[in-house]
Amino acid sequence: MTDIQVSATGVEADSSRLKPHGATLWKPVLVFMLFVLTISLTGYLVFQRYKDVIKSEKQSELGGIAEL
């Protein structure tokens, strides 16, 4: 059943269907923000891991050079 109101000027659609409700508006924003946060945190953790691995490899190389 559709929500239609009849007025003196004719048939008008229900105005509540034209405007998004406040509860439905924040859900996509929340999902997007969680997605951004997850990608950012994952990128940061991967960067830190690679940084530590590269640092230890270079320290090992420099230690070998120092022994020579």
C-alpha positions in Angstrom: 0.0 0.0 0.0 1.4 3.4 -0.9 1.3 6.5 1.3 -0.6 9.0 -0.9 -2.5 12.0 0.4 -5.2 13.7 -1.5 -5.5 17.4 -1.2 -7.5 20.2 -2.8 -4.8 20.6 -5.4 -4.5 17.0 -6.3 -2.6 13.9 -5.4 0.7 14.4 -3.4 3.3 11.8 -2.4 4.0 11.4 1.3 6.8 13.9 2.2 8.3 11.5 4.8 9.4 9.1 2.0 11.2 11.9 0.1 13.5 12.8 3.0 16.0 10.3 4.4 15.5 9.5 8.1 18.3 10.4 10.5 18.8 6.8 11.5 19.5 5.7 7.9 21.8 8.6 7.1 24.6 7.8 9.6 24.9 4.1 8.8 26.7 4.5 5.4 29.0 7.1 7.0 29.8 4.8 9.9 30.5 1.9 7.6 32.8 4.2 5.5 34.6 5.5 8.5 35.2 1.9 9.8 36.5 0.9 6.4 38.9 3.9 6.3 40.1 3.2 9.9 40.7 -0.5 9.1 42.6 0.2 5.9 44.7 2.9 7.7 45.5 0.7 10.7 46.4 -2.2 8.5 48.7 0.0 6.3 50.4 1.4 9.4 51.0 -2.0 10.9 52.4 -3.4 7.6 54.6 -0.4 7.3 56.0 -0.8 10.8 56.6 -4.5 10.2 58.5 -3.9 7.0 60.5 -1.0 8.6 61.6 -3.3 11.5 62.6 -6.1 9.0 64.6 -3.8 6.8 66.3 -2.2 9.8 67.4 -5.5 11.2 68.7 -6.7 7.8 70.7 -3.5 7.3 72.1 -3.7 10.9 73.2 -7.3 10.1 74.8 -6.2 6.9 76.7 -3.4 8.6 77.8 -5.8 11.4 79.2 -8.1 8.8 81.0 -5.2 7.1 82.4 -4.0 10.5 83.9 -7.5 11.1 85.8 -7.3 7.9 
